[in-house]
Every structure is written in structure tokens, then in C-alpha cells.
């Protein structure tokens, strides 16, 4: 009996020592955790400034004190993560397929950053543009009649609904145009800004609609004056809307949509935009058109919105005679067009003349139909091989017959006009998909 009591006492001693050991470990962990939770906010802010976007967002779930610093940083916008390369979103032209392909350029290769099953955009959402990390999307309630437009931030999942549905006016002088499709959209600022102006360029190249999101009770339509104007591209710069036209003099129109009392306002006409040098050459042989020196033009603002750039991307292509549509838009190429060179022009705001840039300096350019970006090479948080000087990235949709892919993603070096294409065949990307650059933001 005595031996059994001694054994029980020994067992109790062992259990007690083990419990004390666990308690000490927990105390040490709590103390260690306490050290991290009590980091001074100014030091934590210095850490957050050196994180990429994903790690920056993760700081909000470490503990309550970190979350408080994160929340204050978001509210005051005084701390932002390191700038990174834009990602590429591929939206299918087929309504039945959702645009879930999201690609990222890493170490001069293309890699998928979102699982195939992740639906960034629903199949009935149409992507029209982006402003400060917000996607501009639409839902068609009745085909070609009424469209609900909204802003969506995929980082925060915030949605801002544009209160006015966009409907092409039924009193249009050209009835056949009453079912126009909405094309590219641009906004003057974040949708949370009270002065946000939203602009839609229609696909007939003859109509622009705009509304001041928080003030206007209806959309205002700007119509091209006969065949003299055609609206090809739009961009906000210094609070005004710049419109590239297809006038005889290929001018640029400037609209003040914020402060004008006219409805619609009268534009200021800038001088001629830079001509194509040398001129485009074309030759027809056995029902095929061979074109050399064709130009795709892009209008974009600088990385700090301090400059307006006009970019010419030259290419050679072959198409069938019957595949050339309105405004010389190619319905389908016979084979993938080949990019050859790039020219960049900057608007001199004092003389309103375009000045050619022979060297990009600190700039890196990302060209896309719905959105183009200009970023600082020295500020980007990525591999140095991706930020070599004079780099121009392009993400294009060029409809071609199978087996070629319609999306074309590549990089051009303006120093020697060398081209590098990024293969996407190894990734489950939709053949009939339009690529768009996208720069995520928590704001």
C-alpha cells in the first residue's frame, strides 16, 4: 500500500512539472507575441512601406494593434506598399465563360497567380477600364438597351454603383445605332471622390457619354459632327478629357467636363498629332492584304499623372480582303501580326505640341486597350531583368484563326527594337480572350 502511495505521489509530481513546463512555454510565447504586438506604430509603418501588396494586407490580421495601424494607413493613405508590375486579366469574348485567368510576369516568364476556379469577373460582367485600382464593369439588363455600371475593387471587394443606368438615347438620328455597344471607359478619379466624372466611348467611334457620378441626374451625349470627327481614344489629364480623333488633321480635342456650364461643352482643338513616319505600306496579292508599318495608338498619363503620352506601336500584318471592317478595323488576321518598333511622344502643355522621346528615362510603359500604365523603373519591386531601360510591354487582342492564340503579350526594347514574346500556351487561358493590364490597390 505504501509503495502504491509513493508511486501516485511520483506520478503527480511528474504531471505537475509537465504542467508547469507548458505554462512556462505559454508565458514565453505570450511574452514573445507581446513584443510584436507592442511595436511602436512609427516602426510598424516603416516595415509596412517595405512590403508588397499581399504582405501589406496580411498585417491587418496579425493582432488588434497591427490592425489599428493598418486601418489608419488605409484611411489616411499615407502608407502604401511597394509598387509592383501590373498583372494581366484575360476576359473571354464568349459570354458562357467567365474571365478567371489572371497572369503575372515574373523572371521573364508568365505565371498564373489566381487559381483557375477563382472567378475574378462573372460571365455577365463586361470589363471597360480601370481607375486607381477600381475596375469599371457593366451588366446589360436588356441586350443593347440599358446597362448598369459599377466600380469594383477586387482587393477590398468594395462595390460602388453608378446611380444612372447608361442608355443610348432613343431619339438618336440614326436608328441603326440605337443598340450601340459600350467600349472603353475612363474616370477622372476614384469613385469615392465626390467630383468623379465617368466617360464612355461607344464602339461606333462617333459618340461619347459622360456623367458626374455624384451630381448628374442623366448622362450627357457628345456626338461627332458628321464625318469630320471620329472619337478613337479618351484619357483624363489635369482634370480635363483628352479625345484622340480621326479628323482630317488628326487633332486632339480637350473637354472641360467638370466646370463647364454648356451641355455638352465645346471642346478646345489642339494642333496636329505626330504623323506616321514612314507612311504605312500595303499590297494586295491573291485576296490577301500585306500591310507594313501599321500603327496602334495609345493615349496614357505618366506614373504620377504629371504628363500625357501618345504611344505609337508599329506592326506588320496579313489579312484577307473581306476581313476589313468599319474604320479599317481588322476582323481577323491571316496570321499573328508582328510588332516592329515603338515611338513615344509627350505633350508640351505650354506649347500644346507633341515632343518625341528618344529615351524613356525612368519610365516603363505597359500598353493595353482598356488601360495603359507608365511606371517608375527605380520604384518597382521586382526582378531587375524585368525593368531594363527603354522597356515597353504590350498586351494586345489580335483575332487570328486557330491554332494561334488571340492574346499577345510581349516586351519591346526601344534601344534596339528587340521583341520578347511571353508564351501563354502552357497556361489554361482562353483562346478568344482580351488581355488587360491591372494594378491592384487597397484604395
C-alpha positions in Angstrom: 0.0 0.0 0.0 2.8 2.4 1.0 4.6 1.7 -2.3 1.4 2.5 -4.3 1.1 5.8 -2.5 4.7 6.7 -3.3 4.1 5.8 -7.0 1.0 8.0 -7.0 2.9 10.9 -5.5 5.7 10.5 -8.1 3.1 10.5 -10.9 1.5 13.6 -9.5 4.9 15.3 -9.3 5.7 14.4 -13.0 2.3 15.8 -14.1 2.8 18.9 -12.1 6.2 19.5 -13.6 4.9 18.9 -17.1 2.0 21.4 -16.5 4.5 24.0 -15.1 6.6 23.4 -18.2 3.7 24.0 -20.5 2.7 27.1 -18.6 6.2 28.5 -18.9 6.2 27.8 -22.6 2.9 29.6 -23.0 4.2 32.5 -20.9 7.3 32.8 -23.1 5.1 32.7 -26.3 2.8 35.3 -24.8 5.8 37.5 -24.0 7.2 37.0 -27.5 3.8 37.8 -29.0 3.6 40.8 -26.7 6.9 42.1 -28.1 5.5 42.0 -31.7 2.1 43.5 -30.7 3.7 46.4 -28.9 5.9 47.5 -31.8 5.6 51.3 -31.9 3.4 52.4 -34.7 6.0 54.5 -36.5 8.4 51.5 -36.7 5.5 49.3 -37.9 4.7 51.9 -40.6 8.3 51.8 -41.8 8.0 48.0 -42.1 4.7 48.2 -44.0 6.3 50.6 -46.5 8.7 47.8 -47.5 6.1 45.1 -48.1 4.4 44.1 -51.3 0.6 44.4 -51.5 -0.1 40.8 -50.4 2.1 41.0 -47.3 0.8 44.6 -46.7 -2.7 43.3 -46.4 -1.7 40.5 -44.2 -0.6 42.9 -41.5 -4.2 43.6 -40.7 -4.8 40.1 -39.3 -1.7 39.7 -37.0 -3.2 41.3 -34.0 -5.5 44.2 -32.9 -2.7 46.8 -32.6 -1.4 46.0 -36.1 -4.9 46.1 -37.5 -5.4 49.6 -36.0 -2.2 50.8 -37.7 -3.3 49.2 -41.0 -6.8 50.7 -40.8 -5.3 54.2 -40.1 -2.9 53.7 -43.1 -5.8 52.8 -45.4 -7.9 55.7 -44.1 -5.2 58.4 -44.4 -3.5 56.9 -47.5 -0.1 57.9 -46.0 1.4 54.4 -46.2 1.3 52.3 -49.3 3.0 49.0 -50.3 5.9 48.8 -52.7 4.9 49.3 -56.4 4.8 46.1 -58.4 4.3 45.2 -62.1 0.7 45.2 -63.3 -1.0 41.8 -63.7 -2.8 40.7 -66.8 -6.5 39.9 -66.8 -7.9 37.8 -69.6 -11.6 38.3 -70.2 -13.2 35.8 -72.6 -15.3 37.2 -75.5 -17.6 34.2 -75.1 -20.3 35.1 -72.6 -20.6 31.5 -71.3 -17.0 31.6 -70.0 -16.0 33.6 -67.0 -12.8 35.7 -67.1 -10.9 33.9 -64.4 -7.4 33.9 -66.0 -5.0 36.2 -64.2 -1.4 36.2 -65.2 1.7 37.8 -63.7 5.1 38.4 -65.3 7.9 37.0 -63.1 11.5 36.5 -64.1 10.6 37.0 -67.7 8.0 34.2 -67.7 4.3 34.3 -67.4 2.8 32.6 -64.4 -0.7 32.2 -63.1 -1.4 34.0 -59.8 -5.0 33.0 -59.3 -6.5 29.5 -59.3 -8.4 28.5 -62.5 -11.6 28.2 -60.4 -11.3 31.7 -58.9 -13.8 33.9 -60.7 -12.5 37.5 -60.7 -15.2 38.6 -63.1 -18.6 36.9 -63.5 -19.5 35.8 -67.0 -22.2 38.5 -67.4 -19.8 41.3 -66.3 -18.1 43.3 -69.0 -14.8 45.0 -68.3 -14.4 48.5 -69.7 -11.5 50.1 -67.8 -9.8 50.9 -64.6 -9.1 53.8 -62.3 -6.8 53.8 -59.3 -7.3 50.1 -58.6 -11.0 50.1 -59.3 -12.4 48.1 -62.3 -15.2 49.7 -64.3 -17.7 47.0 -65.1 -21.2 46.8 -66.6 -24.2 44.4 -66.6 -26.6 44.5 -69.6 -30.2 44.2 -68.3 -31.6 44.2 -71.8 -29.3 43.5 -74.7 -28.0 46.8 -76.1 -30.7 48.9 -74.3 -29.9 49.5 -70.6 -26.6 48.9 -68.8 -25.9 49.0 -65.1 -22.4 50.3 -64.5 -20.4 49.9 -61.3 -16.9 50.1 -59.9 -15.4 47.1 -58.2 -12.2 46.8 -56.1 -11.1 43.1 -56.1 -8.7 43.7 -53.3 -11.2 45.1 -50.8 -14.3 43.6 -52.5 -15.9 47.1 -52.4 -18.6 48.0 -54.9 -19.7 51.5 -55.9 -22.8 51.5 -58.1 -23.2 54.3 -60.6 -26.7 55.5 -59.9 -27.5 56.2 -63.5 -28.0 53.3 -66.0 -26.4 54.1 -69.3 -29.0 54.0 -72.1 -28.3 55.2 -75.6 -30.9 57.9 -76.4 -34.0 56.6 -78.3 -34.1 59.9 -80.2 -30.8 59.2 -82.0 -30.9 60.4 -85.6 -29.5 57.1 -86.7 -31.9 54.3 -85.6 -29.5 51.6 -86.5 -27.2 52.9 -83.8 -29.7 52.6 -81.0 -28.1 49.3 -80.0 -24.6 50.6 -79.7 -22.1 48.8 -77.5 -20.1 50.4 -74.8 -16.4 50.5 -75.3 -13.6 51.8 -73.2 -14.4 53.8 -70.1 -12.3 56.2 -68.1 -12.9 58.1 -64.9 -11.3 61.3 -63.6 -10.7 59.8 -60.1 -11.7 57.1 -57.6 -15.4 56.5 -57.5 -15.3 57.5 -53.8 -14.2 61.0 -54.8 -17.2 63.4 -54.9 -16.0 65.0 -58.1 -15.6 61.7 -60.1 -16.6 62.0 -63.8 -17.2 58.8 -65.8 -16.8 58.7 -69.6 -17.9 56.0 -72.0 -16.6 55.8 -75.6 -19.1 53.9 -77.8 -18.0 51.4 -80.4 -19.3 53.4 -83.4 -16.4 55.9 -82.7 -19.0 58.7 -83.1 -20.5 59.0 -79.6 -19.2 59.7 -76.1 -21.4 59.7 -73.0 -20.4 61.2 -69.6 -21.8 61.9 -66.2 -20.7 63.4 -62.9 -21.3 60.4 -60.8 -22.4 62.2 -57.6 -24.3 65.2 -59.2 -25.8 64.5 -62.6 -29.3 63.1 -63.0 -28.7 61.8 -66.5 -25.9 61.0 -68.9 -24.8 63.7 -71.4 -24.1 62.5 -75.0 -21.4 64.1 -77.2 -21.9 63.3 -80.9 -19.3 63.5 -83.7 -20.0 66.3 -86.2 -20.8 64.3 -89.3 -17.8 62.6 -90.9 -15.4 65.3 -89.7 -14.8 63.7 -86.3 -14.4 60.2 -85.1 -13.6 59.5 -81.4 -10.8 56.9 -81.2 -9.5 57.2 -77.7 -10.0 59.1 -74.4 -8.0 59.9 -71.3 -8.2 62.3 -68.4 -5.3 64.6 -67.8 -5.1 67.6 -65.5 -8.8 67.4 -64.8 -9.8 67.6 -68.5 -10.8 64.9 -71.0 -8.5 64.5 -74.0 -10.0 62.8 -77.0 -8.0 61.5 -79.9 -9.9 62.0 -83.2 -9.8 60.8 -86.8 -10.2 64.3 -88.2 -8.5 65.2 -91.5 -5.9 66.9 -89.4 -5.8 64.1 -86.8 -6.3 66.6 -84.0 -6.8 66.2 -80.2 -10.0 67.6 -78.6 -10.0 68.8 -75.0 -13.2 68.9 -72.9 -13.7 70.5 -69.5 -16.5 68.2 -68.2 -16.2 69.3 -64.5 -16.7 73.0 -64.6 -18.4 73.7 -67.9 -22.0 75.1 -67.9 -22.5 74.1 -71.6 -24.4 70.8 -72.2 -22.4 69.3 -73.8 -19.3 71.6 -73.6 -17.5 72.9 -76.6 -14.0 71.4 -77.0 -10.7 73.1 -77.4 -8.9 71.8 -80.6 -5.2 71.1 -80.1 -2.8 71.0 -83.0 -2.0 68.0 -85.1 -0.8 64.8 -83.5 2.5 63.4 -84.7 2.4 61.9 -88.2 3.4 58.3 -89.0 7.0 58.1 -90.3 7.4 56.4 -92.7 3.9 56.0 -94.1 2.1 52.7 -93.9 2.6 50.5 -97.0 0.0 47.9 -98.2 0.0 45.4 -101.1 -2.8 43.1 -102.2 -2.0 39.7 -103.7 -4.4 36.8 -104.3 -7.1 38.2 -102.0 -4.6 38.9 -99.2 -3.6 42.3 -97.9 0.0 42.7 -96.8 0.5 45.7 -94.6 3.8 47.1 -93.4 4.1 49.8 -90.7 0.5 49.8 -89.4 0.2 51.7 -86.1 -1.8 51.1 -83.0 -2.0 54.3 -80.9 -2.3 54.5 -77.1 -3.1 57.6 -75.1 -2.0 57.4 -71.4 -0.8 59.5 -68.5 2.5 59.3 -66.6 3.1 57.4 -63.4 2.5 60.5 -61.3 -0.2 61.9 -63.6 2.1 64.7 -64.4 2.3 64.1 -68.2 0.3 62.9 -71.1 1.9 60.5 -73.5 0.9 59.3 -77.0 2.4 56.0 -78.0 2.7 54.5 -81.5 3.2 50.7 -81.6 4.1 49.7 -85.2 3.4 46.2 -86.6 3.2 44.3 -89.9 0.3 42.0 -90.7 -1.5 40.0 -93.3 -5.3 39.8 -93.6 -8.0 38.6 -96.1 -9.6 41.3 -98.2 -13.1 40.6 -96.8 -11.9 40.9 -93.1 -11.5 44.6 -93.0 -14.4 46.4 -91.3 -15.6 49.8 -90.3 -12.8 52.3 -89.6 -10.4 49.8 -91.1 -10.7 47.5 -88.1 -9.4 44.0 -88.9 -12.0 41.4 -88.1 -9.5 38.6 -88.4 -5.8 38.4 -89.3 -4.4 35.7 -91.5 -1.6 35.1 -89.0 -0.4 36.9 -85.8 0.8 40.4 -86.5 4.4 41.1 -85.6 5.3 44.2 -83.5 8.3 46.0 -85.0 9.0 49.2 -83.1 7.6 51.9 -80.8 7.6 55.7 -80.7 6.6 57.8 -77.7 5.5 61.4 -77.7 4.9 63.8 -74.7 2.5 66.7 -74.7 4.2 70.0 -74.0 1.5 71.7 -72.0 3.0 75.2 -72.7 3.0 75.0 -76.5 0.4 72.2 -76.8 2.8 70.4 -79.2 3.9 66.8 -79.1 7.6 66.2 -78.4 9.2 62.8 -79.3 11.0 61.0 -76.5 14.1 59.2 -77.8 14.7 57.6 -74.4 12.2 56.7 -71.8 14.5 57.6 -68.8 13.0 56.3 -65.6 9.7 55.3 -67.4 8.4 51.8 -68.1 5.3 51.6 -70.3 2.5 49.0 -70.3 0.2 49.3 -73.3 -3.3 47.9 -73.3 -6.6 48.6 -75.0 -8.6 49.3 -71.8 -5.8 50.7 -69.7 -2.2 51.6 -70.2 0.3 52.4 -67.4 3.5 54.4 -67.1 5.6 53.4 -64.1 8.9 54.3 -62.5 11.7 51.7 -63.1 13.5 52.6 -59.9 10.5 52.3 -57.7 9.3 48.9 -58.9 9.7 46.0 -56.5 10.6 43.2 -59.0 13.5 41.5 -60.7 16.0 43.9 -62.4 15.8 41.9 -65.7 12.1 43.0 -66.0 12.9 46.7 -65.5 15.6 47.2 -68.1 15.7 50.7 -69.6 13.5 51.7 -72.6 11.1 48.8 -71.9 7.6 48.9 -73.4 5.3 46.0 -72.5 2.2 45.3 -74.6 -1.0 43.2 -74.1 -3.0 43.0 -77.3 -6.0 41.2 -78.7 -5.4 40.2 -82.3 -8.1 37.9 -83.7 -6.4 35.1 -85.6 -7.6 31.6 -86.8 -6.6 28.6 -84.9 -4.1 27.3 -83.8 -2.8 30.8 -82.9 -3.7 32.5 -79.6 -5.6 35.8 -79.9 -3.9 37.4 -76.8 -0.4 38.7 -77.5 1.8 39.6 -74.5 5.4 40.8 -75.0 8.1 43.4 -74.3 9.8 45.8 -76.8 13.1 47.4 -76.1 13.2 50.9 -77.7 17.0 50.9 -77.7 17.4 48.3 -80.4 13.7 47.3 -81.2 14.2 43.8 -79.9 11.0 42.0 -79.1 10.4 39.3 -76.5 7.0 37.4 -76.5 5.7 35.7 -73.4 4.3 32.3 -74.3 0.9 31.6 -72.7 0.2 28.2 -74.3 1.3 26.3 -71.1 -1.4 28.0 -69.1 -5.1 27.2 -69.4 -6.0 30.6 -71.0 -9.0 31.1 -73.2 -8.0 31.5 -76.9 -10.6 34.1 -77.6 -9.8 36.4 -74.7 -8.8 40.1 -74.5 -5.9 40.9 -72.2 -5.9 44.0 -69.9 -3.3 45.4 -67.5 -4.5 45.8 -64.0 -2.7 47.3 -61.0 -4.4 46.2 -57.7 -4.8 48.8 -54.9 -6.4 48.8 -51.5 -7.7 52.3 -52.1 
